[in-house]
Amino acid sequence: MSELAKHKDHGKFLDQILKLDQNIRCAAIYDGKYHAKSQDGVREVFKEQEIKSSFSKAQDIWSFPTQMSIKIGEPRFTATQYGEVNRITFPIGDVGLVLVITELHIDVNKVVDNILETHQALENDVRGFFYR
């Protein structure tokens, strides 16, 4: 993922996501550009182009307003479980879309909660980590 992960504004956030749990294999953000990082020593399941394609599909899903959200609320995240990993995608404030690849046995709800808390903490950081 060499060309994906180098944006300094998202690097700290991606690092924090990976530190949440060793079972998070990869974290990525799409904000008009792609940024991603993987755990050290973890075999990457998805190639760079597959991550870009996944974001493209996720962007279509998240930008499509549904009548269901009026009745049941806004969607929080989507998760797909494959034979080897979970793939979680969700929007996060002004940052854009987040994609997280995890091991199968991880609690997906807990991962999403922890990432949202981490994002909030970084947004509240007095150094103004994320630009508005």
Backbone as CSV, one residue per row, in Angstrom:
resi,resn,N_x,N_y,N_z,CA_x,CA_y,CA_z,C_x,C_y,C_z
1,MET,0.818,-1.194,0.000,0.000,0.000,0.000,0.858,1.252,0.000
2,SER,1.956,1.186,-0.629,2.921,2.274,-0.547,2.377,3.622,-0.972
3,GLU,1.671,3.704,-2.094,1.206,5.022,-2.518,-0.055,5.472,-1.787
4,LEU,-0.705,4.588,-1.057,-1.918,4.964,-0.346,-1.627,5.744,0.929
5,ALA,-0.656,5.323,1.704,-0.490,5.848,3.059,0.677,6.806,3.166
6,LYS,0.452,8.043,2.981,1.518,8.996,3.223,0.971,10.356,3.614
7,HIS,-0.317,10.514,3.704,-0.923,11.808,3.996,-0.774,12.097,5.479
8,LYS,-0.021,13.133,5.839,0.312,13.370,7.243,-0.908,13.657,8.106
9,ASP,-1.953,14.249,7.580,-3.128,14.565,8.383,-3.890,13.316,8.813
10,HIS,-3.794,12.263,8.061,-4.503,11.033,8.392,-3.596,9.974,8.999
11,GLY,-2.312,10.151,8.887,-1.373,9.151,9.388,-1.539,8.853,10.859
12,LYS,-1.688,9.881,11.678,-1.845,9.682,13.121,-3.152,8.947,13.414
13,PHE,-4.208,9.317,12.722,-5.501,8.657,12.912,-5.410,7.179,12.543
14,LEU,-4.800,6.866,11.413,-4.644,5.472,11.001,-3.789,4.703,12.006
15,ASP,-2.719,5.330,12.495,-1.886,4.690,13.509,-2.693,4.378,14.762
16,GLN,-3.531,5.328,15.186,-4.358,5.124,16.383,-5.345,3.982,16.184
17,ILE,-5.916,3.888,14.999,-6.845,2.784,14.712,-6.113,1.452,14.859
18,LEU,-4.942,1.349,14.259,-4.186,0.093,14.320,-3.774,-0.266,15.743
19,LYS,-3.551,0.748,16.585,-3.163,0.496,17.978,-4.333,0.023,18.842
20,LEU,-5.556,0.222,18.372,-6.732,-0.172,19.165,-6.770,-1.670,19.437
21,ASP,-6.347,-2.459,18.463,-6.438,-3.907,18.600,-5.515,-4.552,17.576
22,GLN,-4.716,-5.522,18.022,-3.807,-6.234,17.114,-4.574,-7.011,16.042
23,ASN,-5.868,-7.236,16.255,-6.679,-7.973,15.293,-7.223,-7.092,14.179
24,ILE,-6.903,-5.798,14.217,-7.199,-4.916,13.087,-6.016,-5.024,12.146
25,ARG,-6.269,-5.548,10.970,-5.190,-5.806,10.013,-4.821,-4.581,9.200
26,CYS,-5.835,-3.799,8.834,-5.620,-2.676,7.933,-6.664,-1.609,8.220
27,ALA,-6.269,-0.348,8.096,-7.201,0.772,8.234,-6.964,1.711,7.062
28,ALA,-8.037,2.230,6.507,-7.913,3.112,5.350,-8.979,4.205,5.426
29,ILE,-8.685,5.317,4.775,-9.603,6.453,4.709,-9.706,6.892,3.257
30,TYR,-10.918,7.246,2.843,-11.122,7.864,1.536,-11.732,9.237,1.774
31,ASP,-11.017,10.277,1.368,-11.503,11.653,1.504,-11.340,12.393,0.182
32,GLY,-11.495,11.658,-0.893,-11.184,12.181,-2.214,-9.860,11.596,-2.684
33,LYS,-9.041,11.189,-1.727,-7.793,10.461,-1.960,-7.789,9.264,-1.017
34,TYR,-6.967,8.290,-1.330,-6.899,7.078,-0.540,-5.678,7.112,0.368
35,HIS,-5.882,6.749,1.629,-4.818,6.686,2.621,-5.021,5.377,3.379
36,ALA,-3.965,4.596,3.557,-4.124,3.318,4.255,-2.835,2.909,4.945
37,LYS,-3.005,2.134,6.005,-1.870,1.544,6.717,-2.273,0.156,7.183
38,SER,-1.284,-0.718,7.288,-1.506,-2.074,7.778,-0.676,-2.306,9.032
39,GLN,-1.116,-3.280,9.833,-0.319,-3.700,10.991,1.019,-4.228,10.479
40,ASP,2.081,-3.951,11.210,3.390,-4.500,10.867,3.330,-6.014,10.891
41,GLY,3.904,-6.621,9.872,3.999,-8.071,9.821,2.734,-8.799,9.442
42,VAL,1.673,-8.077,9.097,0.411,-8.722,8.724,0.374,-8.898,7.208
43,ARG,0.013,-10.102,6.797,-0.131,-10.385,5.371,-1.357,-9.639,4.858
44,GLU,-1.151,-8.825,3.854,-2.262,-8.053,3.289,-3.148,-8.971,2.468
45,VAL,-4.426,-8.960,2.781,-5.392,-9.786,2.063,-5.825,-9.085,0.783
46,PHE,-6.051,-7.764,0.873,-6.509,-7.001,-0.279,-5.355,-6.216,-0.880
47,LYS,-5.294,-6.197,-2.185,-4.299,-5.395,-2.890,-4.799,-3.951,-2.957
48,GLU,-3.894,-3.041,-3.260,-4.221,-1.615,-3.309,-5.424,-1.338,-4.212
49,GLN,-5.452,-1.921,-5.395,-6.554,-1.677,-6.320,-7.874,-2.214,-5.775
50,GLU,-7.822,-3.307,-5.022,-9.037,-3.865,-4.423,-9.581,-2.944,-3.328
51,ILE,-8.693,-2.302,-2.588,-9.136,-1.340,-1.573,-9.786,-0.141,-2.255
52,LYS,-9.170,0.357,-3.305,-9.751,1.483,-4.045,-11.121,1.109,-4.600
53,SER,-11.238,-0.083,-5.141,-12.516,-0.550,-5.683,-13.560,-0.686,-4.571
54,SER,-13.148,-1.183,-3.423,-14.049,-1.323,-2.287,-14.560,0.038,-1.833
55,PHE,-13.675,1.031,-1.790,-14.085,2.386,-1.426,-15.049,2.962,-2.448
56,SER,-14.795,2.689,-3.698,-15.667,3.195,-4.749,-17.090,2.667,-4.566
57,LYS,-17.202,1.377,-4.292,-18.515,0.769,-4.054,-19.144,1.307,-2.767
58,ALA,-18.335,1.450,-1.714,-18.840,1.960,-0.437,-19.314,3.395,-0.570
59,GLN,-18.607,4.184,-1.338,-19.002,5.584,-1.537,-20.380,5.646,-2.189
60,ASP,-20.640,4.780,-3.151,-21.962,4.730,-3.783,-23.045,4.395,-2.760
61,ILE,-22.763,3.420,-1.903,-23.736,3.016,-0.894,-24.016,4.152,0.081
62,TRP,-22.957,4.799,0.589,-23.136,5.824,1.615,-23.697,7.124,1.060
63,SER,-23.510,7.376,-0.224,-24.035,8.625,-0.785,-25.470,8.475,-1.285
64,PHE,-25.971,7.260,-1.321,-27.320,7.006,-1.803,-28.317,7.112,-0.653
65,PRO,-29.140,8.162,-0.657,-30.120,8.290,0.430,-31.206,7.228,0.280
66,THR,-31.624,6.668,1.404,-32.664,5.640,1.344,-33.883,6.079,2.131
67,GLN,-35.013,5.588,1.724,-36.253,5.839,2.445,-36.239,5.136,3.801
68,MET,-35.450,4.069,3.912,-35.396,3.316,5.155,-34.854,4.153,6.313
69,SER,-33.931,5.064,6.033,-33.335,5.838,7.122,-34.364,6.746,7.799
70,ILE,-35.385,7.130,7.073,-36.449,7.941,7.666,-37.184,7.129,8.730
71,LYS,-37.368,5.850,8.465,-38.113,4.988,9.371,-37.255,4.398,10.485
72,ILE,-36.015,4.072,10.177,-35.212,3.335,11.158,-33.924,4.045,11.573
73,GLY,-33.664,5.219,11.044,-32.465,5.962,11.418,-31.362,5.827,10.389
74,GLU,-30.366,6.673,10.544,-29.233,6.657,9.628,-28.399,5.393,9.840
75,PRO,-27.858,4.838,8.763,-26.997,3.663,8.930,-25.715,4.046,9.657
76,ARG,-25.220,3.149,10.494,-24.022,3.402,11.291,-22.773,2.867,10.601
77,PHE,-22.822,1.640,10.119,-21.705,1.031,9.414,-22.218,-0.140,8.603
78,THR,-21.388,-0.608,7.692,-21.660,-1.861,7.000,-20.493,-2.782,7.300
79,ALA,-20.787,-4.045,7.444,-19.744,-5.034,7.698,-20.031,-6.267,6.857
80,THR,-18.995,-6.774,6.255,-19.094,-8.007,5.486,-18.086,-8.978,6.060
81,GLN,-18.552,-10.171,6.360,-17.642,-11.188,6.866,-17.325,-12.151,5.732
82,TYR,-16.032,-12.292,5.483,-15.542,-13.217,4.471,-15.001,-14.452,5.189
83,GLY,-14.480,-15.388,4.456,-13.926,-16.596,5.061,-12.721,-16.326,5.942
84,GLU,-11.972,-15.251,5.672,-10.744,-14.971,6.414,-10.767,-13.680,7.219
85,VAL,-11.592,-12.707,6.818,-11.570,-11.391,7.476,-12.955,-10.754,7.486
86,ASN,-13.093,-9.719,8.317,-14.244,-8.816,8.274,-13.805,-7.559,7.543
87,ARG,-14.704,-6.983,6.764,-14.465,-5.684,6.128,-15.562,-4.752,6.607
88,ILE,-15.162,-3.675,7.305,-16.103,-2.723,7.885,-15.920,-1.384,7.184
89,THR,-17.022,-0.748,6.784,-16.943,0.600,6.220,-17.979,1.479,6.902
90,PHE,-17.598,2.743,7.102,-18.527,3.699,7.691,-18.025,5.121,7.460
91,PRO,-18.973,6.077,7.385,-18.582,7.479,7.270,-18.159,7.991,8.641
92,ILE,-17.262,8.988,8.638,-16.809,9.532,9.911,-16.579,11.035,9.761
93,GLY,-17.551,11.796,10.231,-17.433,13.257,10.219,-16.961,13.815,8.895
94,ASP,-16.076,14.792,8.987,-15.519,15.422,7.786,-14.389,14.618,7.172
95,VAL,-13.983,13.548,7.833,-12.843,12.771,7.363,-13.181,12.026,6.078
96,GLY,-14.368,11.511,5.962,-14.756,10.742,4.780,-15.176,9.348,5.177
97,LEU,-14.854,8.394,4.337,-15.182,6.999,4.615,-13.981,6.291,5.216
98,VAL,-14.258,5.442,6.181,-13.219,4.625,6.800,-13.490,3.177,6.422
99,LEU,-12.429,2.455,6.096,-12.510,1.026,5.825,-11.537,0.343,6.774
100,VAL,-12.003,-0.698,7.449,-11.169,-1.425,8.390,-11.290,-2.916,8.075
101,ILE,-10.152,-3.571,7.978,-10.106,-5.015,7.770,-9.659,-5.637,9.091
102,THR,-10.436,-6.599,9.601,-10.115,-7.217,10.890,-10.095,-8.737,10.779
103,GLU,-9.560,-9.351,11.824,-9.675,-10.802,11.971,-11.146,-11.119,12.237
104,LEU,-11.530,-12.364,12.034,-12.934,-12.758,12.155,-13.502,-12.651,13.559
105,HIS,-12.737,-12.958,14.572,-13.263,-13.079,15.929,-13.403,-11.744,16.673
106,ILE,-13.147,-10.651,16.044,-13.211,-9.341,16.692,-14.661,-8.863,16.802
107,ASP,-14.965,-8.073,17.823,-16.293,-7.490,18.021,-16.412,-6.240,17.138
108,VAL,-17.152,-6.340,16.057,-17.267,-5.265,15.071,-17.835,-3.989,15.689
109,ASN,-18.875,-4.110,16.510,-19.455,-2.925,17.158,-18.432,-2.205,18.020
110,LYS,-17.639,-2.962,18.754,-16.612,-2.375,19.618,-15.551,-1.652,18.780
111,VAL,-15.162,-2.244,17.672,-14.177,-1.608,16.782,-14.706,-0.260,16.305
112,VAL,-15.934,-0.235,15.816,-16.527,1.007,15.316,-16.603,2.044,16.437
113,ASP,-17.093,1.647,17.608,-17.169,2.568,18.748,-15.800,3.147,19.093
114,ASN,-14.787,2.287,19.162,-13.442,2.741,19.509,-12.859,3.685,18.461
115,ILE,-13.124,3.423,17.204,-12.619,4.301,16.149,-13.303,5.664,16.220
116,LEU,-14.611,5.668,16.437,-15.320,6.947,16.558,-14.831,7.738,17.770
117,GLU,-14.570,7.063,18.879,-14.023,7.736,20.067,-12.627,8.295,19.787
118,THR,-11.811,7.529,19.096,-10.457,7.972,18.741,-10.520,9.194,17.847
119,HIS,-11.415,9.162,16.873,-11.577,10.299,15.974,-11.991,11.539,16.754
120,GLN,-12.959,11.368,17.649,-13.436,12.498,18.453,-12.305,13.071,19.299
121,ALA,-11.512,12.209,19.906,-10.390,12.669,20.733,-9.385,13.454,19.895
122,LEU,-9.114,12.990,18.683,-8.167,13.695,17.814,-8.745,15.029,17.340
123,GLU,-10.044,15.058,17.077,-10.685,16.319,16.681,-10.635,17.335,17.807
124,ASN,-10.730,16.869,19.039,-10.707,17.758,20.194,-9.296,18.147,20.611
125,ASP,-8.314,17.523,19.996,-6.917,17.820,20.302,-6.642,19.299,20.005
126,VAL,-6.066,20.014,20.950,-5.846,21.457,20.803,-4.908,21.798,19.651
127,ARG,-4.154,20.851,19.186,-3.257,21.109,18.054,-4.013,21.161,16.737
128,GLY,-5.316,20.901,16.763,-6.122,20.977,15.530,-5.687,19.962,14.502
129,PHE,-5.656,18.695,14.912,-5.151,17.639,14.048,-5.837,17.588,12.693
130,PHE,-7.162,17.665,12.692,-7.888,17.627,11.414,-8.264,19.040,11.016
131,TYR,-7.996,19.375,9.789,-8.342,20.693,9.276,-9.802,20.716,8.859
132,ARG,-10.431,21.839,9.033,-11.832,21.993,8.628,-11.914,22.967,7.492
